[in-house]
Amino acid sequence: MDIASVVGLLAAIGLILTAILIAPGSSLMAFIDVPSFLVVCGGAVAACMIAFPLKSMLGMPMSIKVIFLNKAPDYGELIKQIVSLAETARRDGLLALEGRISEIDNPFIITGIQMAVDGTRPDAIEDIMRTEMDAVATRHRDAKAVSDQMGRFAPAYGMIGTLLGLIIMLGNMSDPSSIGSGMAVALLTTLYGAIVSNVFFLPFSEKLGFLNKQELLGMEIAIRGIMAIQSGENPRVIEQKLRTFLPPAVRAKMDAEK
């Protein structure tokens, strides 16, 4: 589980609720209005359904699940595995890697190793792996785009709801005592739009973008490593090449473990 995402979301919601509860004369029930909520959330979802195909919208729950249930990639372990495969290939030949495929749990690496064992040309291996990498990036970009647009549409529908509330209120000025409560209800949709956008969907979008970069970096390391193995480079040289992708702190940790 991604602790940062969970703590961040709970903290954002908690701070807003705390501000409401400790404000003098404030009541939580005063901030609950079902029509306003329907205008903001329903309108944002409807607008996204216009902007994106149904398949992209149905995939949104899975994207949100990934935000909270993702595992941070261990690039150091990935490099160790590639170096170990390189040592086997250098010692026993590329064909010996076929016996180690069962030890690999990364489908992307398995694809590259299998092609190398089968004698596929280096340029074909790299082309296929980079095509798959581009396909993954495109899928992630589509998921992020939906969250981005939800974050943009929610404040807009909040403003639409506020305008509707003001029109209704101004159309019924016979009771001046109701103007204050009517104005408060009208402004709730703007508040809802800001909360839905800045507490949920825009942060979700940024997290999806960050996770995409992490996965693509792992795939880039795998491609560089497999191409080096296929060309017969020294395992130590391969390790040094791949370590350049890592920050100094991670390199120091790997050195300490050695």
Secondary structure, DSSP 8 states (H G I E B T S, - for coil): --HHHHHHHHHHHHHHHHHHHHSTT--GGGG--HHHHIIIIIHHHHHHHHHS-HHHHHTHHHHHHHHHS-----HHHHHHHHHHHHHHHHHH-GGGGGGGGGG---HHHHHHHHHHHTT--HHHHHHHHHHHHHHHHHHHHHHHHHHHHHHHHHHHHHHHHHHHHHHHHHT--S-GGGHHHHHHHHHHHHHHHHHIIIIIIHHHHHHHHHHHHHHHHHHHHHHHHHHHHHTT--HHHHHHHHHTTS-HHHHHHHHHH-
